[in-house]
Amino acid sequence: MNLPRVSKKKGAFSGFIAGYLAGMFLSFFAMIFWNWEMNKVNLFLLPVPFGFITSIVGWYFPRTMAALAWLLAFIPIP
């Protein structure tokens, strides 16, 4: 299957979105398993470093991160 061309800028943005969604998923389960308080900081700000790390990966592999972000967008997060 041929994936469409994705620029490095769009790959970095897709990488940030993919990392942010994965980080949100992980922080949600960290709140459950380690009895962290569920507040806005833990749920929405804790995943930001994951987004920055994966945006760097998305800069170098834009097609992969675009596909991964598209797939993660449809995983239901409780």
N, CA, C and O atoms as a Maestro MAE file, in Angstrom:
{
 s_m_m2io_version
 :::
 2.0.0
}

f_m_ct {
 s_m_title
 :::
 protein
 m_atom[312] {
  # First column is atom index #
  i_m_mmod_type
  r_m_x_coord
  r_m_y_coord
  r_m_z_coord
  i_m_residue_number
  s_m_chain_name
  s_m_pdb_residue_name
  s_m_pdb_atom_name
  i_m_atomic_number
  :::
  1 25 0.844 -1.176 0.000 1 A "MET " " N  " 7
  2 3 0.000 0.000 0.000 1 A "MET " " CA " 6
  3 2 0.889 1.238 0.000 1 A "MET " " C  " 6
  4 15 1.818 1.338 0.802 1 A "MET " " O  " 8
  5 25 0.612 2.164 -0.881 2 A "ASN " " N  " 7
  6 3 1.376 3.400 -0.946 2 A "ASN " " CA " 6
  7 2 0.730 4.446 -0.055 2 A "ASN " " C  " 6
  8 15 -0.435 4.800 -0.236 2 A "ASN " " O  " 8
  9 25 1.491 4.932 0.902 3 A "LEU " " N  " 7
  10 3 1.012 6.017 1.747 3 A "LEU " " CA " 6
  11 2 1.271 7.343 1.051 3 A "LEU " " C  " 6
  12 15 2.258 7.469 0.325 3 A "LEU " " O  " 8
  13 25 0.414 8.332 1.253 4 A "PRO " " N  " 7
  14 3 0.658 9.631 0.616 4 A "PRO " " CA " 6
  15 2 1.893 10.312 1.211 4 A "PRO " " C  " 6
  16 15 2.320 9.987 2.319 4 A "PRO " " O  " 8
  17 25 2.450 11.247 0.471 5 A "ARG " " N  " 7
  18 3 3.609 11.994 0.949 5 A "ARG " " CA " 6
  19 2 3.186 12.861 2.131 5 A "ARG " " C  " 6
  20 15 2.142 13.513 2.094 5 A "ARG " " O  " 8
  21 25 3.999 12.860 3.165 6 A "VAL " " N  " 7
  22 3 3.727 13.649 4.362 6 A "VAL " " CA " 6
  23 2 4.960 14.497 4.629 6 A "VAL " " C  " 6
  24 15 6.077 13.982 4.667 6 A "VAL " " O  " 8
  25 25 4.756 15.808 4.815 7 A "SER " " N  " 7
  26 3 5.897 16.681 5.082 7 A "SER " " CA " 6
  27 2 6.418 16.453 6.499 7 A "SER " " C  " 6
  28 15 5.743 15.857 7.338 7 A "SER " " O  " 8
  29 25 7.628 16.939 6.746 8 A "LYS " " N  " 7
  30 3 8.213 16.768 8.079 8 A "LYS " " CA " 6
  31 2 7.416 17.538 9.126 8 A "LYS " " C  " 6
  32 15 7.286 17.086 10.264 8 A "LYS " " O  " 8
  33 25 6.884 18.695 8.749 9 A "LYS " " N  " 7
  34 3 6.086 19.498 9.683 9 A "LYS " " CA " 6
  35 2 4.808 18.755 10.079 9 A "LYS " " C  " 6
  36 15 4.454 18.705 11.257 9 A "LYS " " O  " 8
  37 25 4.126 18.183 9.100 10 A "LYS " " N  " 7
  38 3 2.919 17.413 9.403 10 A "LYS " " CA " 6
  39 2 3.249 16.136 10.164 10 A "LYS " " C  " 6
  40 15 2.475 15.699 11.016 10 A "LYS " " O  " 8
  41 25 4.394 15.541 9.859 11 A "GLY " " N  " 7
  42 3 4.824 14.355 10.595 11 A "GLY " " CA " 6
  43 2 5.107 14.665 12.049 11 A "GLY " " C  " 6
  44 15 4.774 13.877 12.934 11 A "GLY " " O  " 8
  45 25 5.730 15.829 12.304 12 A "ALA " " N  " 7
  46 3 6.003 16.229 13.688 12 A "ALA " " CA " 6
  47 2 4.703 16.511 14.427 12 A "ALA " " C  " 6
  48 15 4.564 16.151 15.596 12 A "ALA " " O  " 8
  49 25 3.744 17.153 13.753 13 A "PHE " " N  " 7
  50 3 2.451 17.415 14.392 13 A "PHE " " CA " 6
  51 2 1.716 16.106 14.664 13 A "PHE " " C  " 6
  52 15 1.136 15.928 15.735 13 A "PHE " " O  " 8
  53 25 1.739 15.200 13.705 14 A "SER " " N  " 7
  54 3 1.102 13.895 13.912 14 A "SER " " CA " 6
  55 2 1.787 13.121 15.024 14 A "SER " " C  " 6
  56 15 1.132 12.421 15.795 14 A "SER " " O  " 8
  57 25 3.101 13.245 15.106 15 A "GLY " " N  " 7
  58 3 3.835 12.602 16.189 15 A "GLY " " CA " 6
  59 2 3.450 13.156 17.541 15 A "GLY " " C  " 6
  60 15 3.331 12.409 18.512 15 A "GLY " " O  " 8
  61 25 3.252 14.477 17.612 16 A "PHE " " N  " 7
  62 3 2.825 15.071 18.879 16 A "PHE " " CA " 6
  63 2 1.446 14.559 19.272 16 A "PHE " " C  " 6
  64 15 1.216 14.207 20.429 16 A "PHE " " O  " 8
  65 25 0.536 14.518 18.317 17 A "ILE " " N  " 7
  66 3 -0.819 14.033 18.608 17 A "ILE " " CA " 6
  67 2 -0.781 12.570 19.044 17 A "ILE " " C  " 6
  68 15 -1.454 12.193 20.003 17 A "ILE " " O  " 8
  69 25 -0.003 11.748 18.348 18 A "ALA " " N  " 7
  70 3 0.089 10.325 18.709 18 A "ALA " " CA " 6
  71 2 0.677 10.154 20.100 18 A "ALA " " C  " 6
  72 15 0.165 9.367 20.896 18 A "ALA " " O  " 8
  73 25 1.739 10.878 20.401 19 A "GLY " " N  " 7
  74 3 2.354 10.772 21.726 19 A "GLY " " CA " 6
  75 2 1.467 11.316 22.820 19 A "GLY " " C  " 6
  76 15 1.432 10.775 23.925 19 A "GLY " " O  " 8
  77 25 0.742 12.394 22.517 20 A "TYR " " N  " 7
  78 3 -0.157 12.968 23.516 20 A "TYR " " CA " 6
  79 2 -1.294 12.002 23.842 20 A "TYR " " C  " 6
  80 15 -1.644 11.818 25.008 20 A "TYR " " O  " 8
  81 25 -1.864 11.388 22.811 21 A "LEU " " N  " 7
  82 3 -2.951 10.433 23.054 21 A "LEU " " CA " 6
  83 2 -2.461 9.196 23.798 21 A "LEU " " C  " 6
  84 15 -3.140 8.695 24.695 21 A "LEU " " O  " 8
  85 25 -1.287 8.707 23.427 22 A "ALA " " N  " 7
  86 3 -0.725 7.555 24.140 22 A "ALA " " CA " 6
  87 2 -0.370 7.931 25.577 22 A "ALA " " C  " 6
  88 15 -0.580 7.137 26.493 22 A "ALA " " O  " 8
  89 25 0.164 9.130 25.782 23 A "GLY " " N  " 7
  90 3 0.481 9.592 27.134 23 A "GLY " " CA " 6
  91 2 -0.761 9.791 27.978 23 A "GLY " " C  " 6
  92 15 -0.747 9.529 29.181 23 A "GLY " " O  " 8
  93 25 -1.839 10.254 27.357 24 A "MET " " N  " 7
  94 3 -3.093 10.411 28.091 24 A "MET " " CA " 6
  95 2 -3.628 9.049 28.524 24 A "MET " " C  " 6
  96 15 -4.132 8.888 29.636 24 A "MET " " O  " 8
  97 25 -3.512 8.086 27.636 25 A "PHE " " N  " 7
  98 3 -3.934 6.726 27.954 25 A "PHE " " CA " 6
  99 2 -3.108 6.163 29.112 25 A "PHE " " C  " 6
  100 15 -3.661 5.563 30.034 25 A "PHE " " O  " 8
  101 25 -1.781 6.356 29.068 26 A "LEU " " N  " 7
  102 3 -0.910 5.859 30.136 26 A "LEU " " CA " 6
  103 2 -1.134 6.593 31.453 26 A "LEU " " C  " 6
  104 15 -1.116 5.971 32.515 26 A "LEU " " O  " 8
  105 25 -1.344 7.899 31.402 27 A "SER " " N  " 7
  106 3 -1.561 8.635 32.648 27 A "SER " " CA " 6
  107 2 -2.899 8.269 33.281 27 A "SER " " C  " 6
  108 15 -3.037 8.288 34.504 27 A "SER " " O  " 8
  109 25 -3.885 7.934 32.447 28 A "PHE " " N  " 7
  110 3 -5.169 7.501 33.000 28 A "PHE " " CA " 6
  111 2 -4.999 6.207 33.794 28 A "PHE " " C  " 6
  112 15 -5.544 6.070 34.889 28 A "PHE " " O  " 8
  113 25 -4.237 5.253 33.234 29 A "PHE " " N  " 7
  114 3 -4.023 4.006 33.957 29 A "PHE " " CA " 6
  115 2 -3.076 4.178 35.137 29 A "PHE " " C  " 6
  116 15 -3.180 3.442 36.119 29 A "PHE " " O  " 8
  117 25 -2.159 5.131 35.061 30 A "ALA " " N  " 7
  118 3 -1.300 5.418 36.216 30 A "ALA " " CA " 6
  119 2 -2.132 5.967 37.366 30 A "ALA " " C  " 6
  120 15 -1.854 5.676 38.529 30 A "ALA " " O  " 8
  121 25 -3.149 6.758 37.047 31 A "MET " " N  " 7
  122 3 -4.028 7.280 38.098 31 A "MET " " CA " 6
  123 2 -4.822 6.156 38.751 31 A "MET " " C  " 6
  124 15 -5.104 6.209 39.948 31 A "MET " " O  " 8
  125 25 -5.180 5.150 37.981 32 A "ILE " " N  " 7
  126 3 -5.935 4.033 38.544 32 A "ILE " " CA " 6
  127 2 -5.030 3.134 39.380 32 A "ILE " " C  " 6
  128 15 -5.367 2.795 40.515 32 A "ILE " " O  " 8
  129 25 -3.879 2.746 38.822 33 A "PHE " " N  " 7
  130 3 -3.031 1.760 39.496 33 A "PHE " " CA " 6
  131 2 -2.301 2.313 40.709 33 A "PHE " " C  " 6
  132 15 -2.102 1.593 41.687 33 A "PHE " " O  " 8
  133 25 -1.894 3.590 40.663 34 A "TRP " " N  " 7
  134 3 -1.129 4.149 41.775 34 A "TRP " " CA " 6
  135 2 -1.941 5.121 42.619 34 A "TRP " " C  " 6
  136 15 -1.383 5.856 43.434 34 A "TRP " " O  " 8
  137 25 -3.255 5.127 42.425 35 A "ASN " " N  " 7
  138 3 -4.179 5.957 43.200 35 A "ASN " " CA " 6
  139 2 -3.802 7.435 43.179 35 A "ASN " " C  " 6
  140 15 -3.872 8.118 44.200 35 A "ASN " " O  " 8
  141 25 -3.404 7.919 42.007 36 A "TRP " " N  " 7
  142 3 -3.159 9.342 41.871 36 A "TRP " " CA " 6
  143 2 -4.494 10.059 41.834 36 A "TRP " " C  " 6
  144 15 -5.508 9.487 41.434 36 A "TRP " " O  " 8
  145 25 -4.487 11.300 42.250 37 A "GLU " " N  " 7
  146 3 -5.699 12.100 42.191 37 A "GLU " " CA " 6
  147 2 -6.000 12.426 40.729 37 A "GLU " " C  " 6
  148 15 -5.103 12.822 39.984 37 A "GLU " " O  " 8
  149 25 -7.240 12.262 40.324 38 A "MET " " N  " 7
  150 3 -7.608 12.567 38.949 38 A "MET " " CA " 6
  151 2 -7.935 14.056 38.863 38 A "MET " " C  " 6
  152 15 -9.016 14.487 39.264 38 A "MET " " O  " 8
  153 25 -7.016 14.815 38.348 39 A "ASN " " N  " 7
  154 3 -7.242 16.243 38.151 39 A "ASN " " CA " 6
  155 2 -6.775 16.633 36.752 39 A "ASN " " C  " 6
  156 15 -6.263 15.803 36.000 39 A "ASN " " O  " 8
  157 25 -6.957 17.896 36.420 40 A "LYS " " N  " 7
  158 3 -6.646 18.342 35.063 40 A "LYS " " CA " 6
  159 2 -5.152 18.277 34.761 40 A "LYS " " C  " 6
  160 15 -4.759 18.007 33.627 40 A "LYS " " O  " 8
  161 25 -4.323 18.522 35.766 41 A "VAL " " N  " 7
  162 3 -2.874 18.499 35.531 41 A "VAL " " CA " 6
  163 2 -2.419 17.091 35.191 41 A "VAL " " C  " 6
  164 15 -1.687 16.897 34.220 41 A "VAL " " O  " 8
  165 25 -2.840 16.103 35.975 42 A "ASN " " N  " 7
  166 3 -2.419 14.723 35.724 42 A "ASN " " CA " 6
  167 2 -2.979 14.187 34.412 42 A "ASN " " C  " 6
  168 15 -2.320 13.403 33.730 42 A "ASN " " O  " 8
  169 25 -4.173 14.599 34.059 43 A "LEU " " N  " 7
  170 3 -4.801 14.031 32.871 43 A "LEU " " CA " 6
  171 2 -4.374 14.726 31.580 43 A "LEU " " C  " 6
  172 15 -4.221 14.071 30.549 43 A "LEU " " O  " 8
  173 25 -4.180 16.059 31.624 44 A "PHE " " N  " 7
  174 3 -3.936 16.796 30.381 44 A "PHE " " CA " 6
  175 2 -2.516 17.326 30.225 44 A "PHE " " C  " 6
  176 15 -2.059 17.490 29.094 44 A "PHE " " O  " 8
  177 25 -1.800 17.602 31.315 45 A "LEU " " N  " 7
  178 3 -0.445 18.137 31.186 45 A "LEU " " CA " 6
  179 2 0.637 17.070 31.277 45 A "LEU " " C  " 6
  180 15 1.724 17.253 30.729 45 A "LEU " " O  " 8
  181 25 0.368 15.974 31.949 46 A "LEU " " N  " 7
  182 3 1.354 14.905 32.066 46 A "LEU " " CA " 6
  183 2 1.711 14.276 30.712 46 A "LEU " " C  " 6
  184 15 2.864 13.888 30.523 46 A "LEU " " O  " 8
  185 25 0.773 14.160 29.763 47 A "PRO " " N  " 7
  186 3 1.131 13.558 28.463 47 A "PRO " " CA " 6
  187 2 1.936 14.458 27.528 47 A "PRO " " C  " 6
  188 15 2.419 13.983 26.500 47 A "PRO " " O  " 8
  189 25 2.095 15.743 27.852 48 A "VAL " " N  " 7
  190 3 2.785 16.665 26.939 48 A "VAL " " CA " 6
  191 2 4.223 16.236 26.639 48 A "VAL " " C  " 6
  192 15 4.624 16.299 25.477 48 A "VAL " " O  " 8
  193 25 5.029 15.798 27.632 49 A "PRO " " N  " 7
  194 3 6.386 15.342 27.274 49 A "PRO " " CA " 6
  195 2 6.405 14.156 26.308 49 A "PRO " " C  " 6
  196 15 7.292 14.066 25.460 49 A "PRO " " O  " 8
  197 25 5.438 13.248 26.428 50 A "PHE " " N  " 7
  198 3 5.341 12.149 25.464 50 A "PHE " " CA " 6
  199 2 5.092 12.702 24.057 50 A "PHE " " C  " 6
  200 15 5.640 12.201 23.076 50 A "PHE " " O  " 8
  201 25 4.266 13.731 23.977 51 A "GLY " " N  " 7
  202 3 4.002 14.351 22.681 51 A "GLY " " CA " 6
  203 2 5.230 14.990 22.073 51 A "GLY " " C  " 6
  204 15 5.449 14.881 20.866 51 A "GLY " " O  " 8
  205 25 6.042 15.660 22.891 52 A "PHE " " N  " 7
  206 3 7.260 16.283 22.366 52 A "PHE " " CA " 6
  207 2 8.269 15.238 21.903 52 A "PHE " " C  " 6
  208 15 8.924 15.415 20.875 52 A "PHE " " O  " 8
  209 25 8.395 14.153 22.658 53 A "ILE " " N  " 7
  210 3 9.340 13.100 22.270 53 A "ILE " " CA " 6
  211 2 8.918 12.467 20.943 53 A "ILE " " C  " 6
  212 15 9.749 12.258 20.059 53 A "ILE " " O  " 8
  213 25 7.641 12.167 20.810 54 A "THR " " N  " 7
  214 3 7.197 11.532 19.566 54 A "THR " " CA " 6
  215 2 7.130 12.520 18.409 54 A "THR " " C  " 6
  216 15 7.138 12.098 17.252 54 A "THR " " O  " 8
  217 25 7.065 13.826 18.683 55 A "SER " " N  " 7
  218 3 7.132 14.784 17.578 55 A "SER " " CA " 6
  219 2 8.527 14.792 16.959 55 A "SER " " C  " 6
  220 15 8.674 15.019 15.759 55 A "SER " " O  " 8
  221 25 9.552 14.544 17.778 56 A "ILE " " N  " 7
  222 3 10.906 14.419 17.226 56 A "ILE " " CA " 6
  223 2 10.992 13.179 16.338 56 A "ILE " " C  " 6
  224 15 11.589 13.217 15.262 56 A "ILE " " O  " 8
  225 25 10.395 12.088 16.794 57 A "VAL " " N  " 7
  226 3 10.377 10.871 15.976 57 A "VAL " " CA " 6
  227 2 9.574 11.112 14.698 57 A "VAL " " C  " 6
  228 15 9.951 10.639 13.627 57 A "VAL " " O  " 8
  229 25 8.469 11.846 14.813 58 A "GLY " " N  " 7
  230 3 7.647 12.156 13.647 58 A "GLY " " CA " 6
  231 2 8.338 13.055 12.641 58 A "GLY " " C  " 6
  232 15 7.991 13.039 11.460 58 A "GLY " " O  " 8
  233 25 9.312 13.841 13.088 59 A "TRP " " N  " 7
  234 3 10.082 14.670 12.163 59 A "TRP " " CA " 6
  235 2 10.918 13.796 11.230 59 A "TRP " " C  " 6
  236 15 11.069 14.107 10.049 59 A "TRP " " O  " 8
  237 25 11.460 12.699 11.769 60 A "TYR " " N  " 7
  238 3 12.312 11.817 10.971 60 A "TYR " " CA " 6
  239 2 11.529 10.732 10.237 60 A "TYR " " C  " 6
  240 15 11.961 10.268 9.182 60 A "TYR " " O  " 8
  241 25 10.390 10.326 10.780 61 A "PHE " " N  " 7
  242 3 9.557 9.293 10.155 61 A "PHE " " CA " 6
  243 2 8.122 9.812 10.026 61 A "PHE " " C  " 6
  244 15 7.238 9.354 10.749 61 A "PHE " " O  " 8
  245 25 7.879 10.764 9.113 62 A "PRO " " N  " 7
  246 3 6.564 11.408 9.070 62 A "PRO " " CA " 6
  247 2 5.422 10.489 8.658 62 A "PRO " " C  " 6
  248 15 4.323 10.600 9.200 62 A "PRO " " O  " 8
  249 25 5.657 9.587 7.712 63 A "ARG " " N  " 7
  250 3 4.564 8.702 7.276 63 A "ARG " " CA " 6
  251 2 4.134 7.760 8.387 63 A "ARG " " C  " 6
  252 15 2.942 7.522 8.583 63 A "ARG " " O  " 8
  253 25 5.103 7.228 9.108 64 A "THR " " N  " 7
  254 3 4.790 6.298 10.193 64 A "THR " " CA " 6
  255 2 3.980 6.989 11.281 64 A "THR " " C  " 6
  256 15 3.001 6.433 11.779 64 A "THR " " O  " 8
  257 25 4.383 8.193 11.648 65 A "MET " " N  " 7
  258 3 3.670 8.897 12.709 65 A "MET " " CA " 6
  259 2 2.295 9.363 12.258 65 A "MET " " C  " 6
  260 15 1.364 9.403 13.063 65 A "MET " " O  " 8
  261 25 2.153 9.715 10.991 66 A "ALA " " N  " 7
  262 3 0.829 10.098 10.499 66 A "ALA " " CA " 6
  263 2 -0.127 8.910 10.577 66 A "ALA " " C  " 6
  264 15 -1.279 9.062 10.982 66 A "ALA " " O  " 8
  265 25 0.352 7.732 10.191 67 A "ALA " " N  " 7
  266 3 -0.491 6.533 10.273 67 A "ALA " " CA " 6
  267 2 -0.786 6.170 11.726 67 A "ALA " " C  " 6
  268 15 -1.908 5.783 12.052 67 A "ALA " " O  " 8
  269 25 0.216 6.294 12.603 68 A "LEU " " N  " 7
  270 3 0.018 5.962 14.013 68 A "LEU " " CA " 6
  271 2 -0.956 6.924 14.681 68 A "LEU " " C  " 6
  272 15 -1.803 6.500 15.466 68 A "LEU " " O  " 8
  273 25 -0.845 8.209 14.379 69 A "ALA " " N  " 7
  274 3 -1.773 9.185 14.957 69 A "ALA " " CA " 6
  275 2 -3.196 8.930 14.474 69 A "ALA " " C  " 6
  276 15 -4.152 9.072 15.235 69 A "ALA " " O  " 8
  277 25 -3.330 8.553 13.203 70 A "TRP " " N  " 7
  278 3 -4.656 8.265 12.676 70 A "TRP " " CA " 6
  279 2 -5.267 7.058 13.386 70 A "TRP " " C  " 6
  280 15 -6.458 7.055 13.698 70 A "TRP " " O  " 8
  281 25 -4.445 6.025 13.645 71 A "LEU " " N  " 7
  282 3 -4.949 4.838 14.338 71 A "LEU " " CA " 6
  283 2 -5.280 5.135 15.803 71 A "LEU " " C  " 6
  284 15 -6.302 4.677 16.313 71 A "LEU " " O  " 8
  285 25 -4.416 5.903 16.480 72 A "LEU " " N  " 7
  286 3 -4.656 6.204 17.893 72 A "LEU " " CA " 6
  287 2 -5.863 7.110 18.100 72 A "LEU " " C  " 6
  288 15 -6.462 7.106 19.176 72 A "LEU " " O  " 8
  289 25 -6.220 7.876 17.096 73 A "ALA " " N  " 7
  290 3 -7.372 8.761 17.236 73 A "ALA " " CA " 6
  291 2 -8.672 7.975 17.369 73 A "ALA " " C  " 6
  292 15 -9.659 8.501 17.884 73 A "ALA " " O  " 8
  293 25 -8.688 6.734 16.916 74 A "PHE " " N  " 7
  294 3 -9.914 5.946 16.963 74 A "PHE " " CA " 6
  295 2 -9.928 4.908 18.078 74 A "PHE " " C  " 6
  296 15 -10.865 4.115 18.166 74 A "PHE " " O  " 8
  297 25 -8.904 4.898 18.933 75 A "ILE " " N  " 7
  298 3 -8.922 4.015 20.106 75 A "ILE " " CA " 6
  299 2 -9.712 4.717 21.203 75 A "ILE " " C  " 6
  300 15 -9.354 5.828 21.595 75 A "ILE " " O  " 8
  301 25 -10.756 4.111 21.698 76 A "PRO " " N  " 7
  302 3 -11.544 4.785 22.738 76 A "PRO " " CA " 6
  303 2 -10.770 4.878 24.051 76 A "PRO " " C  " 6
  304 15 -10.307 3.867 24.580 76 A "PRO " " O  " 8
  305 25 -10.636 6.083 24.565 77 A "ILE " " N  " 7
  306 3 -9.985 6.303 25.854 77 A "ILE " " CA " 6
  307 2 -11.090 6.490 26.888 77 A "ILE " " C  " 6
  308 15 -11.935 7.372 26.736 77 A "ILE " " O  " 8
  309 25 -11.092 5.677 27.926 78 A "PRO " " N  " 7
  310 3 -12.183 5.763 28.912 78 A "PRO " " CA " 6
  311 2 -12.208 7.079 29.648 78 A "PRO " " C  " 6
  312 15 -13.067 7.291 30.504 78 A "PRO " " O  " 8
  :::
 }
 m_bond[311] {
  # First column is bond index #
  i_m_from
  i_m_to
  i_m_order
  :::
  1 1 2 1
  2 2 3 1
  3 3 4 2
  4 3 5 1
  5 5 6 1
  6 6 7 1
  7 7 8 2
  8 7 9 1
  9 9 10 1
  10 10 11 1
  11 11 12 2
  12 11 13 1
  13 13 14 1
  14 14 15 1
  15 15 16 2
  16 15 17 1
  17 17 18 1
  18 18 19 1
  19 19 20 2
  20 19 21 1
  21 21 22 1
  22 22 23 1
  23 23 24 2
  24 23 25 1
  25 25 26 1
  26 26 27 1
  27 27 28 2
  28 27 29 1
  29 29 30 1
  30 30 31 1
  31 31 32 2
  32 31 33 1
  33 33 34 1
  34 34 35 1
  35 35 36 2
  36 35 37 1
  37 37 38 1
  38 38 39 1
  39 39 40 2
  40 39 41 1
  41 41 42 1
  42 42 43 1
  43 43 44 2
  44 43 45 1
  45 45 46 1
  46 46 47 1
  47 47 48 2
  48 47 49 1
  49 49 50 1
  50 50 51 1
  51 51 52 2
  52 51 53 1
  53 53 54 1
  54 54 55 1
  55 55 56 2
  56 55 57 1
  57 57 58 1
  58 58 59 1
  59 59 60 2
  60 59 61 1
  61 61 62 1
  62 62 63 1
  63 63 64 2
  64 63 65 1
  65 65 66 1
  66 66 67 1
  67 67 68 2
  68 67 69 1
  69 69 70 1
  70 70 71 1
  71 71 72 2
  72 71 73 1
  73 73 74 1
  74 74 75 1
  75 75 76 2
  76 75 77 1
  77 77 78 1
  78 78 79 1
  79 79 80 2
  80 79 81 1
  81 81 82 1
  82 82 83 1
  83 83 84 2
  84 83 85 1
  85 85 86 1
  86 86 87 1
  87 87 88 2
  88 87 89 1
  89 89 90 1
  90 90 91 1
  91 91 92 2
  92 91 93 1
  93 93 94 1
  94 94 95 1
  95 95 96 2
  96 95 97 1
  97 97 98 1
  98 98 99 1
  99 99 100 2
  100 99 101 1
  101 101 102 1
  102 102 103 1
  103 103 104 2
  104 103 105 1
  105 105 106 1
  106 106 107 1
  107 107 108 2
  108 107 109 1
  109 109 110 1
  110 110 111 1
  111 111 112 2
  112 111 113 1
  113 113 114 1
  114 114 115 1
  115 115 116 2
  116 115 117 1
  117 117 118 1
  118 118 119 1
  119 119 120 2
  120 119 121 1
  121 121 122 1
  122 122 123 1
  123 123 124 2
  124 123 125 1
  125 125 126 1
  126 126 127 1
  127 127 128 2
  128 127 129 1
  129 129 130 1
  130 130 131 1
  131 131 132 2
  132 131 133 1
  133 133 134 1
  134 134 135 1
  135 135 136 2
  136 135 137 1
  137 137 138 1
  138 138 139 1
  139 139 140 2
  140 139 141 1
  141 141 142 1
  142 142 143 1
  143 143 144 2
  144 143 145 1
  145 145 146 1
  146 146 147 1
  147 147 148 2
  148 147 149 1
  149 149 150 1
  150 150 151 1
  151 151 152 2
  152 151 153 1
  153 153 154 1
  154 154 155 1
  155 155 156 2
  156 155 157 1
  157 157 158 1
  158 158 159 1
  159 159 160 2
  160 159 161 1
  161 161 162 1
  162 162 163 1
  163 163 164 2
  164 163 165 1
  165 165 166 1
  166 166 167 1
  167 167 168 2
  168 167 169 1
  169 169 170 1
  170 170 171 1
  171 171 172 2
  172 171 173 1
  173 173 174 1
  174 174 175 1
  175 175 176 2
  176 175 177 1
  177 177 178 1
  178 178 179 1
  179 179 180 2
  180 179 181 1
  181 181 182 1
  182 182 183 1
  183 183 184 2
  184 183 185 1
  185 185 186 1
  186 186 187 1
  187 187 188 2
  188 187 189 1
  189 189 190 1
  190 190 191 1
  191 191 192 2
  192 191 193 1
  193 193 194 1
  194 194 195 1
  195 195 196 2
  196 195 197 1
  197 197 198 1
  198 198 199 1
  199 199 200 2
  200 199 201 1
  201 201 202 1
  202 202 203 1
  203 203 204 2
  204 203 205 1
  205 205 206 1
  206 206 207 1
  207 207 208 2
  208 207 209 1
  209 209 210 1
  210 210 211 1
  211 211 212 2
  212 211 213 1
  213 213 214 1
  214 214 215 1
  215 215 216 2
  216 215 217 1
  217 217 218 1
  218 218 219 1
  219 219 220 2
  220 219 221 1
  221 221 222 1
  222 222 223 1
  223 223 224 2
  224 223 225 1
  225 225 226 1
  226 226 227 1
  227 227 228 2
  228 227 229 1
  229 229 230 1
  230 230 231 1
  231 231 232 2
  232 231 233 1
  233 233 234 1
  234 234 235 1
  235 235 236 2
  236 235 237 1
  237 237 238 1
  238 238 239 1
  239 239 240 2
  240 239 241 1
  241 241 242 1
  242 242 243 1
  243 243 244 2
  244 243 245 1
  245 245 246 1
  246 246 247 1
  247 247 248 2
  248 247 249 1
  249 249 250 1
  250 250 251 1
  251 251 252 2
  252 251 253 1
  253 253 254 1
  254 254 255 1
  255 255 256 2
  256 255 257 1
  257 257 258 1
  258 258 259 1
  259 259 260 2
  260 259 261 1
  261 261 262 1
  262 262 263 1
  263 263 264 2
  264 263 265 1
  265 265 266 1
  266 266 267 1
  267 267 268 2
  268 267 269 1
  269 269 270 1
  270 270 271 1
  271 271 272 2
  272 271 273 1
  273 273 274 1
  274 274 275 1
  275 275 276 2
  276 275 277 1
  277 277 278 1
  278 278 279 1
  279 279 280 2
  280 279 281 1
  281 281 282 1
  282 282 283 1
  283 283 284 2
  284 283 285 1
  285 285 286 1
  286 286 287 1
  287 287 288 2
  288 287 289 1
  289 289 290 1
  290 290 291 1
  291 291 292 2
  292 291 293 1
  293 293 294 1
  294 294 295 1
  295 295 296 2
  296 295 297 1
  297 297 298 1
  298 298 299 1
  299 299 300 2
  300 299 301 1
  301 301 302 1
  302 302 303 1
  303 303 304 2
  304 303 305 1
  305 305 306 1
  306 306 307 1
  307 307 308 2
  308 307 309 1
  309 309 310 1
  310 310 311 1
  311 311 312 2
  :::
 }
}
